[in-house]
Amino acid sequence: MTSTYIMDFLKNKWVVPKDTRPSFKGRTVIVTGANVGLGYWAALKFVQFGATKVILACRTISKGEDAKRRIDAQTKRPETTEVWQLDMSNYESIKAFANRANTHLESLDIACLNAGMMSMSFKRTDAGYEETMQVNVLSTTYLALLLIPKMRASKTASFTPVLEIVGSSNADIVSKLVSDTEPFAAYNKPENFSSAGQYSTSKLFVNYVEQALVPLVANKETGKPDVFVTVVCPGACKSELARNATAWYFVIFKAIFSLIQRSSEEGSRTYISGVDQGEKLHGGFWKDDTIRPPAPLQQGEKGKKLQKIVWREVTDALIKDVPEVKQLAAL
Ligand SMILES: NC(=O)c1ccc[n+]([C@@H]2O[C@H](COP(=O)([O-])OP(=O)(O)OC[C@H]3O[C@@H](n4cnc5c(N)ncnc54)[C@H](OP(=O)(O)O)[C@@H]3O)[C@@H](O)[C@H]2O)c1
């Protein structure tokens, strides 16, 4: 565990991210998992700060409509928000969502891929992967790859679109993987599952995915990014993330943990400032108003090797079920 991680943890509730208010006038924004928690607050802020269109991408339409009602009541801009269905554990749903974005939106300036989860027990999705790895890693990667072409086409002389993936500094506490040769495969086996460990590792893998997307979004002629890719961490926040942690020991842990958690509103400020950092955050990790160094398992030759292996495993797994990934990921 790094000293930065421990310091962050101790000051988490008391030193919160700056409440910046950049203008999003003219911008079209997607926020996944916008019905509750951090995604809800981020979506509200995008509307408050002037975005032209904010797509609330939600697994359950009724929950999304409820979020829309609350956002509209506060902002008085009901024409700005739309609720679109998106189930991040189902490739068909992701593909349908991306097709809708690619055909119906004039431009896509900001995609905040926030939907994420922490499973308390090992559960496989229809595609056969452990659910946390499916939602946080595979599906997030798939959605990112499907949206990048539209975002690329939305670049203008004065604005570079931002693909913002929500990660976690829990990636920093992963000191060892259960396998260095097939890590992604290993974490999809029940014998290697532990809820907190699985979640943290999924977020380390998200950082690996970000590293792989950086060369992919480079302009073929200029080498400059057509899209900025960032990973942001909101800090430990009160939300529904541990909703399935109902065992008595989790309940006690959550009660103690809540003493240091910040609110989701405070955490979501990181999403807002994160999309406003420009090129200096491209390929980087944003937390508490600073660009953080890569996680320990991203560093050095070992980090580079693991990144390549995980990216290969993630894309191989996707290509098996959604072959267009081969082309989207330029493999
Ligand atoms: N809270 C923290 O302390 C913390 C710290 C660091 C990073 N994060 C990250 O922040 C992001 C948001 O988490 P949160 O804390 O706000 O948790 P949350 O309150 O549980 O919100 C998670 C959101 O993701 C959606 N989601 C989960 N699985 C989905 C699926 N299969 N398909 C579509 N949507 C799905 C949820 O939809 P439903 O309501 O329909 O389930 C919900 O809208 C996550 O990526 C999390 O890892 C959180």
The ligand as a MOL file (V3000), in Angstrom:
LIG
                    3D

  0  0  0     0  0            999 V3000
M  V30 BEGIN CTAB
M  V30 COUNTS 48 52 0 0 0
M  V30 BEGIN ATOM
M  V30 1 N -18.1110 5.1620 -4.3410 0
M  V30 2 C -16.7930 5.1400 -4.2600 0
M  V30 3 O -16.2130 5.2340 -3.1780 0
M  V30 4 C -15.9630 4.9960 -5.5170 0
M  V30 5 C -14.5850 5.1940 -5.4290 0
M  V30 6 C -13.8110 5.0860 -6.5830 0
M  V30 7 C -14.4180 4.7720 -7.7820 0
M  V30 8 N -15.7690 4.5680 -7.8200 0 CHG=1
M  V30 9 C -16.3620 4.2400 -9.1230 0
M  V30 10 O -17.3680 5.1820 -9.4060 0
M  V30 11 C -18.3030 4.6070 -10.3190 0
M  V30 12 C -19.7100 4.8650 -9.8160 0
M  V30 13 O -19.8950 4.1680 -8.6180 0
M  V30 14 P -20.8230 4.6750 -7.4300 0
M  V30 15 O -19.9730 4.6670 -6.2230 0
M  V30 16 O -21.5680 5.8640 -7.7930 0 CHG=-1
M  V30 17 O -21.7670 3.3860 -7.2940 0
M  V30 18 P -23.3450 3.2290 -7.4610 0
M  V30 19 O -24.0410 4.2290 -6.6320 0
M  V30 20 O -23.5970 1.7830 -7.1950 0
M  V30 21 O -23.5980 3.5450 -8.9870 0
M  V30 22 C -23.1610 2.6570 -9.9690 0
M  V30 23 C -23.8980 2.9280 -11.2500 0
M  V30 24 O -23.4270 1.9880 -12.2210 0
M  V30 25 C -24.5680 1.3270 -12.7580 0
M  V30 26 N -24.2990 -0.0400 -13.1550 0
M  V30 27 C -23.7420 -1.0470 -12.4450 0
M  V30 28 N -23.7490 -2.1720 -13.1530 0
M  V30 29 C -24.3460 -1.8910 -14.3450 0
M  V30 30 C -24.6710 -2.6350 -15.4890 0
M  V30 31 N -24.4210 -3.9330 -15.5910 0
M  V30 32 N -25.2640 -1.9920 -16.5150 0
M  V30 33 C -25.5490 -0.6780 -16.4480 0
M  V30 34 N -25.2860 0.0730 -15.3810 0
M  V30 35 C -24.6930 -0.5250 -14.3390 0
M  V30 36 C -25.5940 1.3230 -11.6430 0
M  V30 37 O -26.8900 1.0840 -12.1770 0
M  V30 38 P -28.0360 0.3900 -11.2660 0
M  V30 39 O -28.4510 1.4260 -10.2790 0
M  V30 40 O -29.0780 0.0120 -12.2320 0
M  V30 41 O -27.3830 -0.7840 -10.6160 0
M  V30 42 C -25.4060 2.7340 -11.1240 0
M  V30 43 O -26.0810 3.6320 -11.9430 0
M  V30 44 C -17.9480 3.1240 -10.4130 0
M  V30 45 O -17.2050 2.8900 -11.5890 0
M  V30 46 C -17.0840 2.9030 -9.1890 0
M  V30 47 O -16.1980 1.8340 -9.3610 0
M  V30 48 C -16.5570 4.6810 -6.7270 0
M  V30 END ATOM
M  V30 BEGIN BOND
M  V30 1 1 1 2
M  V30 2 2 2 3
M  V30 3 1 2 4
M  V30 4 1 4 5
M  V30 5 2 4 48
M  V30 6 2 5 6
M  V30 7 1 6 7
M  V30 8 2 7 8
M  V30 9 1 8 9
M  V30 10 1 8 48
M  V30 11 1 9 10
M  V30 12 1 9 46
M  V30 13 1 10 11
M  V30 14 1 11 12
M  V30 15 1 11 44
M  V30 16 1 12 13
M  V30 17 1 13 14
M  V30 18 2 14 15
M  V30 19 1 14 16
M  V30 20 1 14 17
M  V30 21 1 17 18
M  V30 22 2 18 19
M  V30 23 1 18 20
M  V30 24 1 18 21
M  V30 25 1 21 22
M  V30 26 1 22 23
M  V30 27 1 23 24
M  V30 28 1 23 42
M  V30 29 1 24 25
M  V30 30 1 25 26
M  V30 31 1 25 36
M  V30 32 1 26 27
M  V30 33 1 26 35
M  V30 34 2 27 28
M  V30 35 1 28 29
M  V30 36 1 29 30
M  V30 37 2 29 35
M  V30 38 1 30 31
M  V30 39 2 30 32
M  V30 40 1 32 33
M  V30 41 2 33 34
M  V30 42 1 34 35
M  V30 43 1 36 37
M  V30 44 1 36 42
M  V30 45 1 37 38
M  V30 46 2 38 39
M  V30 47 1 38 40
M  V30 48 1 38 41
M  V30 49 1 42 43
M  V30 50 1 44 45
M  V30 51 1 44 46
M  V30 52 1 46 47
M  V30 END BOND
M  V30 END CTAB
M  END
